């Protein structure tokens, strides 16, 4: 959506999501979002870094400076991160960013996003809105997300072709 559609009403719950990385193929990513009282999500910013010289403290400072999380404010909750790096999760927590391991159940995550892409019955619009101005990488990766494909059957072969396992490609999935 146009960034002007993302407003910051009082008493919404803010979260952050983090994926570890440091390369073009797998960047470090942090996204900021809030959920309103009717369950609609608003993703309002992303930090996307492929800087291989950045260390954990650099990412922590960027995140803290970009959108300060008011201490003790119940509307600003924890951050959820890829659980594959518990040491990074602990260091973020020690440096003042409450970070917890996210669920890595790919299919549940895909279903959650699919449900948010369906229209909210009361508004007729998707239940997730993403800032086009601040989140270009997130939007691009959502557009590129793909499932593995099976092989095409050989002409004249009557047996079932090899069917792809229902798993997403491990590419452009940050």
N, C-alpha and C positions, 0 to 999 in steps of 0.2 A: 504494500500500500504506500501511498504518498506519506512521507514522514509526518505531515500535518495531521493525519488521521490518528496518530499515536499521541494520546494525551496522558497526563499523569494525574489521574484522580486520586483523592485521598483514600487511605485504607485499602489499597490493593497490595497484594503480596508479591514481592520481588524475589527473583532467584537468578543464579548464574549457573551456566553449564560449561565445563572445561574438558578439552580433549588435548592430550599431550602430543607434542611433536616439534619438529624444527626444520622441516624441509619442504620443498615444492610439492612432493608427493604426499607428505603428511605434516601439515603445519600445526603450530600451537594455535588453539582456538579457544576463545571465551565468548559466550553470548550472554546478553542480559535480557531478561524478560519479566513481565508481571502477569498475573492472572487476576481478572476482576471478579466481582461478586456473582456474575452469572456463569463463570467458568471459561470465558474467552481469554485467550493468551495474546499478548502483545510483545513481540520480540523487537526491542528498540535499539540494540547496538551489538556490534561484534568487534572483537580484537582478533586479528589474524596475523600471525607472525611466522615467517620462514627464515628468520634471522638465526643462523647457526651459532652466532657468537653470544646470543642472549642466554643468560642463566636464570635459574628459578627466581632469584631476587628481582631480576629485571622484569619478568612477567608479573610478579606480585605488585611491584610498584606501578606498572602500567595499569593494571586492573584497579588498584586502590585509587589512583589519581583520576582515572577516567570517569568512574561513577562511585563516589564515596558511599560507603554503607554506614549509615548512622548507628553508632554503638548503642545497643539496647533497644533499638526501634523494632517492635515486633513485626512491622511490615517488610523488613529487610531480612530475609532468611538466609539459610546456608547456600553454599555452592555445591554442586554435584559434579564429580569428575570421573573420567575413565578410571576404573579400578585397577588397571594394569600397572600402575606405578604408586604403590602405597607410600613409598618414601617421599614422593612429590606431594601427595595428599597431606602427609604429616608436616612437611616443611611449610606448605601454604597455611595450614592451621597455626603453626608456631609463629608465622609472620603476620597473623591477624586476619586471615581469610578462612573462616570456618568452612572446611571442605570435607565432603563425605563421598565415599565410593558410590557411584551410580549403579543401577542395575544394568548389566550388560546383555540382557535378554533381547536379542536383535528383533525377533518377531513381535514381542510385546511393544517394543519401541516403534516399530513400523505401524502396528495397529493403533498405537496412541496418536501418531502423526496423522494417519488416515482418518481417524475419528475427528481430529481437529480441523481437517480440511473439508469435512462435511458442513453444510450450512447449519447455523444455529436456527432452530425453528422460530424463535422470536424476532430475529433480525433478517433472516434470509441470506446472511453472509457467513463465510467460513469462520470457524471458532478460533482461528489463529490468524493474526495479522503480523506481517514482517515488514520492517522499515526498508523500503527500496533504497533510500538514501544511505543508511548506516549499515546495512547488512547485505552487500552485493555478493559476497562469497557464499553465504548461507543460501541465498536464492539460487545462485548458479549451481551449487551442489545438489540442491533439491531437484532441480531440473534435470541433472545428469544421472541421478540415482537409477540404477538398473539391476535387473535380475539376471542371473546366468541363463544362457540359452542352451537348449539341447542341440545335437547335431541334426542337420537336415537328412532325411532318409535318402538312401541311394536310389536312383530311378529304377523302377522295376522290383524293388525289394518290398515284400508284403509284410514282413515282420515289423513290430513296433520299432521305431527309431529309438535311440538312447534318449531318454527324457532327462532334462536338466533337473538337478536337485533344486528345490525351491530355496535358494540362498541368494542374497544380494551379492553383486560383484564387490570385491574389496578394493574399490577405487572411487575417488571423489565422494568419500563418505565421512568427511570430517565435520 
